[in-house]
């Protein structure tokens, strides 16, 4: 694999890059994709005051993975990981782990102590749940039928040390 570079500042092409990454993954509904794009646009427009932070992974100038995170309002040191996705053709190569590790490093630098992540209980998300568990996250809660009937919300957390 070519050299992976990490950056944290969005560039003008990133709304479209994020659209491509999220669309290629097969894990997100059509109505979720504009939300992912909108968060990048908000960060570009408002800067850090948007409350959204990003990590982008590029290979040879192509953005292939990203994560979006931010502080949870009304908490002192808790953060949500809103999005993490890798282009489908690059999945399974450890890139998501690199991006997640950078997210954790940045959250610690910002004074964060705990990261929360939510995902679906559907079988499609078994690899996602295994990914979080393999990276030291634990299940904190499972909210029955949250997204839909037979589609629970699973909340993971990790205490940063």
Secondary structure, DSSP 8 states (H G I E B T S, - for coil): ---EEEE-S--TTHHHHHHHHHHHHS-S-HHHHHHHHHHHHHHHHHGGGG--EEEEEEETTEEEEEEEEEE-TT-SSEEEEEEEEE-GGGTTSSHHHHHHHHHHHHHHHTT--EEEEEEE-SGGGHHHHHHHHHTT-EEEEEEEEEEETTEEEEEEEEE--
